Amino acid sequence: MISDRELREIVEAVLRQLSRGETPKGEPCPCDEPVRGALDEGECLPDLGEIRLEDWCLVPNPVDPEGLRRIKSTTPARIGMWRAGPRYKLEPWLRFRMDLAAAKDAVMKEVDPKLIEELGLFTVQTLVRDKDEYLTRPDLGRKLSPEAKEKILSSCQRSPQVQMIVVDGLSSTAIEANARDFIPSFLHAIKGYGLSVGTPFFVRFGRVAVMDEVGELLSPDVVVELVGERPGLVTAKSMSVYMCYRPNRDTIESDRTLVSNIHDGGLPAVEAGAHVASIVKRIYDAKASGVKLATMQG
């Protein structure tokens, strides 16, 4: 067995060699060798965001490859991502972190003012003062500020057949990704049904039920509200459209009709615009929306 004295001498000898920049037995130091990266010069890392989760299967040698492909083709859920021991593999983990970051950004960012201007919308705000209050006080997101009410009354016509509003909701990204294509499609289709549309506008820091206050102010027959859906790990770009016949302070959630999942991986925005217009026509003719409309139509 090596003694403490011998061990100390060995350590001291190694330290002396290191201090002189030497390596034992004159071997080349591996630190002097150039480090070769995983990529060649000029090569770029792959964009994991371009990978469709439905097509991404990392299970090695699955028992039933075709069955696994069939399952994955039906859902963007993270199935078949495999593992490294008890952990995610690197690329699925990076994709997870990327999707989570996109969801957080969608909640915290503001809708681009240039888009609002491009769409010809004026902006009003709820009683919410900032994003933190918006997230912690959803009740304030349902109420328009006094300044907003005054601006709406001075800028919009009273009692239109259809009143459209755009609300940031919980995903500004969804509004930026879909409103530009949805609105022209909707307006073209709704005019084809012979219905007039009031002056549209944008509501900052709004919740779904802000449409009730709009209904109280302008007395439209139907309110159509575009709102950003709560983002998740599948997409941060999903928009919903709520419709309600003559909404007011007594409106309850079951009075609203909803079309959701409007994004490039779900219902395309252009198609959604025409689809929503057809529903608005049914709501207008039936003078009912939500559960009442569904019950009337059987």
C-alpha positions in Angstrom: 0.0 0.0 0.0 1.3 3.5 -0.8 2.2 5.5 2.2 1.1 9.0 2.9 4.7 10.3 2.3 4.9 8.6 -1.1 1.5 10.0 -2.1 2.6 13.5 -1.0 5.8 13.2 -3.1 3.8 12.1 -6.2 1.4 15.0 -5.8 4.2 17.5 -5.4 6.0 16.2 -8.5 2.9 16.5 -10.6 2.3 20.0 -9.4 5.9 21.0 -10.2 5.4 19.6 -13.8 2.2 21.5 -14.2 3.8 24.7 -12.9 6.5 24.4 -15.6 3.9 23.7 -18.3 5.1 20.1 -18.7 3.1 16.9 -19.0 4.2 13.5 -17.7 6.5 11.5 -20.0 6.6 14.4 -22.5 3.1 13.5 -23.8 1.3 16.4 -25.7 -1.2 18.2 -23.6 -4.8 17.6 -24.9 -5.6 21.2 -24.2 -3.3 22.2 -27.0 -5.3 20.3 -29.6 -7.9 22.3 -31.5 -11.4 21.5 -30.4 -13.7 20.4 -33.2 -17.2 21.6 -33.0 -20.3 19.5 -33.9 -20.9 21.8 -36.9 -18.7 22.5 -39.9 -17.7 26.1 -40.7 -20.7 28.0 -42.1 -23.1 25.2 -41.0 -26.2 26.3 -38.9 -27.9 24.5 -36.1 -31.3 23.0 -37.1 -34.4 25.0 -36.2 -36.3 22.7 -33.8 -39.3 25.0 -34.2 -39.7 23.8 -37.8 -40.2 20.2 -36.7 -43.8 19.0 -36.6 -44.4 17.2 -33.4 -46.7 14.8 -35.2 -43.8 13.7 -37.4 -41.1 13.6 -34.6 -40.6 10.1 -33.3 -37.3 9.2 -31.5 -38.2 5.8 -30.1 -35.4 3.4 -31.3 -36.7 0.1 -32.9 -40.4 0.4 -31.8 -42.3 -2.9 -31.8 -45.1 -1.4 -34.0 -43.6 1.5 -36.0 -46.7 1.9 -38.2 -49.0 1.9 -35.1 -46.9 4.5 -33.4 -46.9 6.7 -36.5 -50.7 6.4 -36.7 -51.0 7.6 -33.1 -48.7 10.5 -33.5 -50.4 11.6 -36.7 -53.6 12.3 -34.7 -52.1 14.6 -32.0 -49.2 17.1 -31.5 -48.8 15.7 -27.9 -45.3 14.8 -27.0 -45.5 11.0 -27.7 -42.5 8.9 -28.6 -39.9 11.5 -27.6 -37.9 8.7 -25.9 -35.4 9.4 -23.1 -31.8 9.5 -21.9 -32.0 7.4 -18.7 -34.8 9.0 -16.7 -34.5 12.3 -18.6 -35.6 13.9 -21.8 -33.3 13.6 -24.8 -31.5 16.9 -25.6 -33.5 18.0 -28.7 -37.0 17.3 -27.2 -35.9 19.1 -24.1 -34.7 22.2 -26.1 -38.0 22.1 -28.1 -40.0 22.0 -24.8 -38.1 25.0 -23.4 -38.6 26.8 -26.7 -42.4 26.2 -26.7 -42.6 27.2 -23.0 -40.7 30.5 -23.7 -43.0 31.2 -26.7 -46.1 30.7 -24.5 -44.7 33.1 -21.8 -43.8 35.7 -24.4 -47.3 35.5 -25.9 -48.8 36.4 -22.5 -46.4 39.1 -21.6 -45.9 41.0 -24.9 -48.2 43.7 -26.3 -49.9 43.6 -29.7 -47.8 45.5 -32.2 -49.3 49.1 -32.6 -48.4 49.0 -36.3 -50.7 46.0 -36.8 -53.6 47.8 -35.0 -53.0 50.9 -37.2 -52.8 48.7 -40.3 -56.2 47.1 -39.5 -57.7 50.6 -39.1 -58.6 50.1 -35.4 -58.6 52.7 -32.7 -57.5 51.5 -29.2 -59.3 51.6 -25.8 -58.3 50.1 -22.5 -60.0 48.4 -19.7 -59.7 49.3 -16.0 -56.4 47.3 -15.9 -53.3 49.5 -15.5 -50.5 47.0 -16.5 -49.8 43.4 -17.4 -49.3 42.3 -13.8 -52.7 43.6 -12.8 -54.2 42.1 -15.9 -53.0 38.6 -14.8 -54.0 39.0 -11.2 -57.3 40.9 -11.6 -59.3 39.3 -14.4 -62.4 41.2 -13.1 -60.9 44.5 -14.1 -60.3 43.1 -17.6 -64.1 42.8 -18.1 -64.7 46.5 -17.4 -64.0 49.4 -19.8 -62.3 52.5 -18.4 -64.4 55.8 -18.4 -62.1 57.1 -21.1 -62.7 54.0 -23.2 -66.4 54.4 -22.9 -66.3 58.0 -23.9 -64.1 57.2 -26.9 -66.3 54.3 -28.1 -69.4 56.4 -27.9 -67.8 59.2 -29.9 -66.3 57.0 -32.5 -68.8 54.2 -33.1 -72.3 54.1 -34.6 -75.2 53.1 -32.3 -77.2 49.9 -32.8 -75.3 48.2 -35.6 -76.3 44.8 -36.8 -72.9 43.4 -36.0 -70.1 45.0 -33.9 -66.6 43.5 -34.1 -64.0 44.0 -31.4 -60.4 42.7 -31.2 -59.1 41.9 -27.7 -55.5 41.0 -26.8 -56.6 38.4 -24.2 -53.9 36.0 -23.0 -52.0 35.8 -26.3 -51.0 38.9 -28.2 -49.1 36.6 -30.5 -52.4 35.0 -31.6 -53.9 38.3 -32.6 -50.7 39.2 -34.5 -50.7 35.9 -36.3 -54.4 35.7 -37.3 -56.3 39.0 -37.2 -54.7 40.3 -40.5 -56.2 37.3 -42.4 -59.4 36.8 -40.4 -60.8 40.3 -40.5 -61.0 40.8 -44.3 -62.4 37.3 -44.8 -65.1 37.9 -42.1 -66.1 41.4 -43.4 -66.4 40.2 -47.0 -68.5 37.2 -46.0 -70.7 39.1 -43.5 -71.5 41.8 -46.1 -72.4 38.9 -48.5 -75.1 38.0 -46.0 -76.5 41.5 -46.1 -75.5 42.5 -42.6 -73.8 45.8 -41.7 -70.8 46.0 -39.4 -70.1 48.9 -37.0 -66.8 50.5 -36.4 -64.3 47.9 -35.1 -61.8 48.7 -32.4 -59.1 47.2 -30.3 -59.4 46.6 -26.5 -56.1 46.5 -24.6 -55.9 44.3 -21.4 -59.4 42.8 -22.2 -61.1 39.6 -21.1 -63.9 37.8 -22.9 -66.7 39.4 -20.9 -65.7 42.9 -22.0 -68.1 42.3 -24.9 -71.0 42.8 -22.4 -69.9 46.4 -21.7 -69.6 47.0 -25.5 -73.2 45.6 -25.8 -74.5 48.0 -23.1 -72.8 51.0 -24.8 -73.6 50.4 -28.5 -76.7 48.1 -28.4 -75.6 45.9 -31.4 -77.6 42.9 -32.4 -74.5 40.7 -32.4 -71.0 41.3 -30.9 -68.1 39.4 -32.4 -65.0 39.3 -30.3 -61.6 38.2 -31.5 -59.4 37.2 -28.5 -56.0 35.6 -27.9 -56.4 32.1 -26.3 -54.3 31.1 -23.3 -51.1 29.7 -24.9 -49.8 26.2 -24.3 -46.9 24.0 -25.4 -48.5 23.1 -28.7 -49.0 26.6 -29.9 -48.9 30.2 -28.7 -50.8 31.5 -31.8 -54.3 30.2 -31.2 -57.1 32.7 -31.4 -60.8 32.4 -30.4 -63.9 34.2 -31.7 -66.8 34.7 -29.2 -70.2 35.7 -30.5 -73.2 36.8 -28.5 -76.7 38.1 -29.3 -77.3 41.5 -27.6 -74.8 41.0 -24.7 -75.4 43.0 -21.6 -74.6 43.0 -17.8 -77.0 40.0 -17.3 -75.2 37.8 -20.0 -73.9 34.5 -18.7 -71.2 32.3 -20.3 -73.7 29.9 -21.8 -75.1 32.7 -23.8 -71.9 32.9 -25.9 -71.1 31.0 -29.1 -67.4 30.1 -29.6 -65.1 29.2 -32.4 -61.7 28.3 -31.1 -58.3 26.9 -32.2 -57.9 29.4 -35.0 -54.2 29.1 -36.1 -52.1 27.7 -38.9 -52.1 24.2 -37.3 -55.8 24.3 -36.6 -58.6 26.2 -38.3 -56.9 28.6 -40.8 -57.7 32.3 -40.2 -59.1 32.9 -43.7 -61.4 29.9 -43.5 -62.4 30.9 -39.9 -63.5 34.3 -41.1 -66.0 32.9 -43.5 -67.2 30.2 -41.0 -67.8 32.8 -38.2 -69.7 35.0 -40.6 -72.1 32.1 -41.3 -72.6 31.5 -37.6 -73.3 35.3 -37.0 -75.9 35.1 -39.7 -77.6 32.2 -37.9 -77.4 34.1 -34.6 -78.9 37.2 -36.1 -81.8 35.3 -37.8 -82.5 33.2 -34.6 -82.1 36.1 -32.2 -80.2 33.8 -29.9 -76.7 32.5 -29.3 -74.9 30.0 -27.1 -76.9 27.2 -25.6 -80.2 28.8 -26.7 -79.1 28.8 -30.3 -77.9 25.2 -30.1 -81.2 24.1 -28.6 -83.2 25.9 -31.2 -81.3 24.2 -34.0 -81.6 20.8 -32.4 
